[in-house]
Amino acid sequence: MYRDCFCVECAQFDPRAEIGVYRCGNEVDCGNLNQAQTFARASVSLTRQGSVDAPDYPCLIPPDVCVEEGVYIWEMELPKTTESYFVAYQRCCRNVTINNIFSPQATGATYMVEITPLAQQLENNSPVFDEFPPIVICAGAELDFDHSATDEDGDQLVYEFCSPLDGGENNLDQQFLTTCDGAAPAPACAPPYQQVSFRAPDFTPFMPLGEGVNPVRIDPRLGIITGVPEILGQFVVGVCVSEYRNGELLSKVYRDFQFNVASCDPQVVADVREDFQIADQEFVINSCGVNTVTFENQSYLEQFIDHFEWRFDINGNTQIINEWDPTVTFPGVGTYTGELRLNEGTDCGDTAFIKVNVFPDITADFSYEYDTCVAGPVNFMDLSATGSCCLTSWNWQFGEGGVSNRQNPTYNYRIPGNLPVTLTVRDTNQCVESVTKNLPYFPVPGLIVIAPSAFDGCAPAEIFFDNLSFPIDTTYDIDWSFGDGGSSSAISPFYTYEDPGTYTVDVTITSPIGCETDTTFGELITVQPSPEAGFSFTPEEPSNIQPTVYFQDESSGAIAWRWDFGTNFNSNLPSPNYTFPDTGRYVVSQIVTHQSGCQDTATAIIDIFPEVRYFLPNAFTPNNDARNDVYMGEGLMEGATNFKMTIWNRWGELVFETEDPEEGWNGRKLNNGQDSPNGVYVVMVSYNEPRGDLIELKGYATLIR
């Protein structure tokens, strides 16, 4: 039995193979037998298990495919008879990835041999296949596998591709698992056995790998399988060997296996580092202006390369070199051919065909001119030359990200510095040459530009002066004068004007090489006077009991007021009062406006505190006169939580408790017992205020009847 090594969620080898032996005149007669009517049966333990050796292809590297073999060996003595014995083992199912049969995941397998009456009479030995087929074969490569068998009796053997036999059903239900409707019949069921269903006409039992230019076939006399498999995939293959003696059929042995056809990499490939490749194994190498060429051998796999040889045709003479990376000097400009031969004269050889073009020299060069002190365009002049017909392209990289494809471009730089300028040129032979030169570019800007271009705002005025001039960077000296005595040396500074007024701004820029420029921006900044907001309020601690707050204006320079009380209610009075609708914290804003239109804002948080007031009386008279008959606290308890009141007599006995501030003590024990006597009682009260603070009170209640 055989299975894939690395298959996931696949069947393992059976620990015991359940063998069924049926005796009948022929397969048709056996069709009358059921699973319980075996002549004999055997439950055979797995004898040994191991991996099948991968095939050794001398020139190809197959993918990593692994197949496991499980062997079951047993002895059984059967009496001679005039009927055939059918010895069988069945299992489901096959790999879902098989290409050449329908529903492989639902197709089982039957492993069977028929022992004919003649074979019994002659005590015949069946033929035994010598080798297991290769676990992987290479697509597009010649297959030549000896699948012959050995027969101890020297009988005539005839080989053929035949249809494998179907077997167990795809049913893992424990009720049916070991029956003829299950995946593992125990024992195997009686013949006749159905053949697997091939995907005809593309695949048949006799053409299991499909047709092609050189289809895979088996020699009927020698048992040798030959051909060139072309389709990648997995294919079920059946091989039958029929055994004849004196022209009479003694037995027919089936072998059922799987061919894995895969792409195999060649072991030896001749390869060189090229400028471009014309076709398979045809390489072109160009050398521009250099007669001496060093070739880079990129052939693989080196461990399988036993011999290599370079051959170059130079003016009719063949030069042979045996270095791995040879250096060859050619006579001059021209086209030369060569070859790299690997393992010449062996089946595992390969050859790379080489074309070498030695072209005339090409030189890249350029010059430039510009005003070094004041920023402006830089003019570049191409000075490149080639020995071929002409230059065909120019690629300029100006060192700050700009590019051009013109021969003689003009470029405006926005940044200063020592800028690397690269020119790459190409000629009609596709020869390429580059040159890089350093451009020292440190002029001052042709025009000083700043933002804002004008400002009219309120004091204090914080302004960002954005220096938009170019080219400048931190290597330049920048002097700002803001017109109020303030200055800065930043490229683009922030500055705050505290006082109202109109201000002129001066900017001076000096380059690292000493060039200088300056600009005066007259009356650039106008700062308007602003008011100063401010207010006070009473009471300082308002509450739900006193929710009205009186606001007193303390601003200066204001001609208009606007109040926002944080409740969507506003006022335009200088000093308003406002009654807040509920407890909580409110952000109150005062916005004042100057005659200039400038504004200022002051804010304060007004906390309307949720106040609880609770008082305990000191006596009560429970005499049912409807006056002061119940002892209970008085006050405002809205928002209080976790209220608890307990009352104790002088002996420490609890006489009343409640969690309801609206419930009082009627003078009886726990309000429904005996009357308590006159005297003084201890009262304990606790509760949490609306904002969580714990309040604990202790008082004395005098009971008078």
Summary of the structure (lengths in Angstrom):
residues: 705
radius of gyration: 53.1
end to end distance: 108.9
largest distance: 145.3
contacts: 2079
relative contact order: 0.06
helix: 3%
strand: 48%
